[in-house]
Amino acid sequence: MSRFLGQHTLSVVHELGDFTLFTARSFTAAVGSRKLGRRVIRAIYEQGVRCLPVILIVGLFTGLVLGLQGYYVLNRFGSEGLLGTLVSLTLVRELAPVLAALMLVGQAGSALAAELGIQRNSEQIAALETMGASTHAYLVSPRLIAALIVFPVHAAVFSLVGLFGGYLSGSVLLNLQPGVYWSAVHNAVGPQDVRECFTKAAVFGLLTIAICAYNGFNAHLRRNSTGARAVSASTTRAVVLSSITVLAADYLITSLLVKTP
């Protein structure tokens, strides 16, 4: 048992080191890379524009549910006027960066892992390496840079749509005055809350896209599967690890940024 745990621990540490080197090499490879801007714009389109509809839909329904549940809970204490505060702080500080990141992992991250896995299996990556091209600069660096832009923007969009959903539940469907709701939102959200939202979103973007790229890039190294099965297993592993990492990183960042009274 102790031998198994020791071998498993060594394997995890080895993979963490390999992942760190992979991410660092991808960032350093971006320096001086030709036509990097064009590839970054394409990555922003893949991660940002294609994922925008799901962000809008999930953000709206999250705001609707928050507004509905929040109104009935606050109504028990005669505090319906705090609905805007509840919805805005919950969205901006926690739900918007976390849920937006999970949606992006499910769509853009899984597509990235599968694309790189197929390129590895069809030996396209090996062909690039044979020609002397930097595969990290060509395939990974633009995705990482795009993630640092797309994830915060989508978290902001998620927050705005969610606030509108809370307004629909509280003021249009129920009896809260619109002025009371939007005044509470205006008074509740400060610069620190916005910075926390963007910080979380940028960290989530970097970690999740790096994890998805790493698993797709190394799909050929899987021990128990090859070919299409290896791509499928790598994609599933990338999505699961990315989702867990988002939640763990959210806890750590919140612990560092939260202010005790």
Secondary structure in CASP SS format (residue, H / E / C, confidence):
PFRMAT SS
TARGET T0000
AUTHOR 0000-0000-0000
METHOD secondary structure of the structure
MODEL  1
M C 1.00
S H 1.00
R H 1.00
F H 1.00
L H 1.00
G H 1.00
Q H 1.00
H H 1.00
T H 1.00
L H 1.00
S H 1.00
V H 1.00
V H 1.00
H H 1.00
E H 1.00
L H 1.00
G H 1.00
D H 1.00
F H 1.00
T H 1.00
L H 1.00
F H 1.00
T H 1.00
A H 1.00
R H 1.00
S H 1.00
F H 1.00
T H 1.00
A H 1.00
A C 1.00
V C 1.00
G C 1.00
S C 1.00
R C 1.00
K C 1.00
L H 1.00
G H 1.00
R H 1.00
R H 1.00
V H 1.00
I H 1.00
R H 1.00
A H 1.00
I H 1.00
Y H 1.00
E H 1.00
Q H 1.00
G H 1.00
V H 1.00
R C 1.00
C C 1.00
L H 1.00
P H 1.00
V H 1.00
I H 1.00
L H 1.00
I H 1.00
V H 1.00
G H 1.00
L H 1.00
F H 1.00
T H 1.00
G H 1.00
L H 1.00
V H 1.00
L H 1.00
G H 1.00
L H 1.00
Q H 1.00
G H 1.00
Y H 1.00
Y H 1.00
V H 1.00
L H 1.00
N H 1.00
R C 1.00
F C 1.00
G C 1.00
S C 1.00
E H 1.00
G H 1.00
L H 1.00
L H 1.00
G H 1.00
T H 1.00
L H 1.00
V H 1.00
S H 1.00
L H 1.00
T H 1.00
L H 1.00
V H 1.00
R H 1.00
E H 1.00
L H 1.00
A H 1.00
P H 1.00
V H 1.00
L H 1.00
A H 1.00
A H 1.00
L H 1.00
M H 1.00
L H 1.00
V H 1.00
G H 1.00
Q H 1.00
A H 1.00
G H 1.00
S H 1.00
A H 1.00
L H 1.00
A H 1.00
A H 1.00
E H 1.00
L H 1.00
G H 1.00
I H 1.00
Q H 1.00
R H 1.00
N H 1.00
S C 1.00
E C 1.00
Q H 1.00
I H 1.00
A H 1.00
A H 1.00
L H 1.00
E H 1.00
T H 1.00
M C 1.00
G C 1.00
A C 1.00
S C 1.00
T H 1.00
H H 1.00
A H 1.00
Y H 1.00
L H 1.00
V H 1.00
S H 1.00
P H 1.00
R H 1.00
L H 1.00
I H 1.00
A H 1.00
A H 1.00
L H 1.00
I H 1.00
V H 1.00
F H 1.00
P H 1.00
V H 1.00
H H 1.00
A H 1.00
A H 1.00
V H 1.00
F H 1.00
S H 1.00
L H 1.00
V H 1.00
G H 1.00
L H 1.00
F H 1.00
G H 1.00
G H 1.00
Y H 1.00
L H 1.00
S H 1.00
G H 1.00
S H 1.00
V H 1.00
L H 1.00
L C 1.00
N C 1.00
L C 1.00
Q C 1.00
P H 1.00
G H 1.00
V H 1.00
Y H 1.00
W H 1.00
S H 1.00
A H 1.00
V H 1.00
H H 1.00
N H 1.00
A H 1.00
V C 1.00
G C 1.00
P H 1.00
Q H 1.00
D H 1.00
V H 1.00
R H 1.00
E H 1.00
C H 1.00
F H 1.00
T H 1.00
K H 1.00
A H 1.00
A H 1.00
V H 1.00
F H 1.00
G H 1.00
L H 1.00
L H 1.00
T H 1.00
I H 1.00
A H 1.00
I H 1.00
C H 1.00
A H 1.00
Y H 1.00
N H 1.00
G H 1.00
F H 1.00
N C 1.00
A H 1.00
H H 1.00
L H 1.00
R C 1.00
R C 1.00
N C 1.00
S C 1.00
T C 1.00
G H 1.00
A H 1.00
R H 1.00
A H 1.00
V H 1.00
S H 1.00
A H 1.00
S H 1.00
T H 1.00
T H 1.00
R H 1.00
A H 1.00
V H 1.00
V H 1.00
L H 1.00
S H 1.00
S H 1.00
I H 1.00
T H 1.00
V H 1.00
L H 1.00
A H 1.00
A H 1.00
D H 1.00
Y H 1.00
L H 1.00
I H 1.00
T H 1.00
S H 1.00
L H 1.00
L H 1.00
V C 1.00
K C 1.00
T C 1.00
P C 1.00
END
